[in-house]
Amino acid sequence: MSCFLLLNSLMYNELLPVVDENDRVIDTLPRHHVHAQSLRHRAVHILVFNDQGRLFLQKRSLLKDLNAGLWDTSAAGHVDAGEDYDSCALREVEEELGIKVDDELEPLFKLPATAAIGMEFIQVYRCRHNGPFTLAPDEIETGDWFSEQDLSARIAADDQTLTETFKTIWRHYRP
């Protein structure tokens, strides 16, 4: 089975909790239904900084159905049915970057679900890690370290190679 068919199959089988305006679970539906109907759901985004204060960003795989080829947070993903934000964040960091950050993961803030960020309630975390990383090839094309100043300048210029979600998170993180 090709990578694209495998990803497509996983997307159609992934069950997500649908939530109300207060982030309370009201239903569970397949991912593609949640996205097609613009229903509120949950996600996590993790900002991984190194000891020099640089942020690792991932360039999303061209196989992704949303934001393919754009630069995004270090790791991110949907909260699955029956999963909470914290366990999802730990899972996503391990799946996408190949690292364990059990004790280092710090919750920062939660963004409300809006159309601009895909109707996702997003819990944002931060941790420190210097790599190396083992990038998940079906999720990530490549990755690199960026200074906070460079990222702030790119966001101020509305850099179209960055996801809207990352720009929203960064503006909230570093106003």
C-alpha positions in Angstrom: 0.0 0.0 0.0 1.4 3.4 -0.9 2.1 6.1 1.7 -0.8 8.2 0.3 -3.3 5.4 0.5 -2.2 4.4 4.0 -2.5 8.0 5.2 -5.9 8.4 3.5 -7.0 5.1 5.2 -5.8 6.3 8.6 -7.5 9.7 8.1 -10.9 8.0 7.4 -10.6 5.7 10.4 -9.3 8.2 13.0 -12.1 9.0 15.5 -12.2 12.4 17.1 -14.2 13.8 19.9 -16.6 16.6 18.7 -16.9 19.3 21.4 -19.3 22.1 22.1 -18.3 25.8 22.6 -17.1 25.0 26.1 -14.9 22.1 25.0 -17.2 19.4 26.4 -17.4 16.2 24.4 -20.8 15.9 22.6 -20.1 13.2 20.0 -17.4 11.1 18.4 -17.0 11.1 14.6 -14.4 10.1 11.9 -11.8 12.8 11.3 -12.9 13.5 7.7 -16.5 14.1 8.9 -15.3 16.5 11.6 -13.2 18.5 9.1 -15.8 18.4 6.2 -18.5 19.8 8.6 -16.2 22.3 10.3 -17.1 20.8 13.7 -15.3 21.9 16.9 -12.6 19.4 18.0 -9.4 19.2 19.9 -5.7 19.5 19.0 -2.3 19.9 20.6 0.7 21.9 19.4 4.1 21.6 21.0 6.9 24.2 20.8 10.3 22.5 21.2 13.1 24.9 22.1 16.8 24.0 22.3 19.3 25.3 24.9 20.1 28.3 22.7 16.5 29.4 22.8 15.8 28.4 19.1 12.5 26.8 18.1 12.3 23.7 16.1 9.8 23.9 13.3 8.6 21.0 11.1 7.8 21.4 7.4 4.7 19.4 6.9 4.8 16.5 4.4 3.4 17.1 1.0 1.1 14.1 1.6 -0.8 15.9 4.4 -4.4 16.9 3.5 -4.1 20.2 5.2 -1.3 22.8 5.1 0.9 20.4 3.0 4.5 21.7 2.6 4.1 24.6 5.1 6.1 25.2 8.3 4.3 24.5 11.5 5.0 24.0 15.2 7.5 21.4 16.3 4.8 18.7 16.8 1.1 18.7 16.6 -2.0 16.5 16.3 -5.6 15.8 17.0 -6.7 14.6 20.4 -8.2 11.1 19.7 -11.5 9.8 21.2 -10.9 8.8 24.8 -7.6 10.7 25.0 -6.8 13.9 27.0 -4.7 16.9 25.9 -1.6 15.9 28.0 -1.4 12.3 26.8 -2.0 13.4 23.2 0.9 15.9 23.5 3.3 13.2 24.8 2.2 10.8 22.0 2.6 13.4 19.2 6.1 14.4 20.3 7.1 10.7 20.3 5.4 9.8 17.0 6.5 12.9 15.1 10.0 13.6 16.5 10.9 10.3 18.1 11.6 11.7 21.5 10.2 11.3 25.0 9.6 14.5 27.1 7.5 13.2 29.9 8.8 15.4 32.6 9.7 18.5 30.5 6.3 19.2 28.9 4.9 22.5 30.1 1.3 23.5 29.3 1.2 27.2 28.2 -2.3 28.2 27.1 -5.4 27.0 25.3 -6.8 28.7 22.2 -10.5 28.8 21.6 -11.9 27.0 18.5 -12.3 29.4 15.6 -12.6 29.1 11.9 -9.1 30.7 11.4 -7.5 27.7 13.2 -9.7 24.9 11.8 -12.4 24.9 14.6 -9.8 23.3 17.0 -9.5 24.0 20.7 -5.7 24.0 20.8 -3.7 23.3 23.9 -0.2 24.6 23.4 2.8 23.2 25.2 6.5 24.0 25.5 9.6 21.8 26.2 13.3 21.8 25.9 15.2 19.3 23.7 18.3 19.6 21.6 17.6 16.7 19.3 18.5 14.8 17.4 15.1 13.9 16.2 13.8 11.0 14.2 11.2 12.7 12.0 8.1 10.7 10.9 8.4 10.7 7.1 4.6 10.5 6.5 4.1 13.6 8.6 7.2 15.7 8.2 9.3 16.6 5.1 12.1 18.2 7.1 12.7 20.4 10.1 15.0 23.2 11.3 15.8 25.5 14.2 14.7 29.2 14.1 15.5 32.2 16.3 12.5 33.9 18.0 13.5 37.1 16.3 13.5 35.5 12.8 10.1 33.9 13.5 8.6 37.2 14.8 9.8 39.0 11.7 8.4 36.4 9.4 5.1 36.5 11.1 5.0 40.3 11.1 5.5 40.0 7.3 2.7 37.4 7.1 5.0 34.8 5.7 2.8 32.4 3.6 5.2 29.5 4.1 4.0 29.3 7.8 0.7 27.8 8.8 -2.0 30.1 10.0 -2.2 28.1 13.2 1.5 28.5 13.9 1.2 32.3 13.3 -1.8 32.4 15.7 0.1 30.4 18.3 3.2 32.6 18.0 1.3 35.8 18.2 -0.3 34.6 21.5 3.0 33.2 22.8 5.0 36.3 21.9 2.7 39.3 21.6 
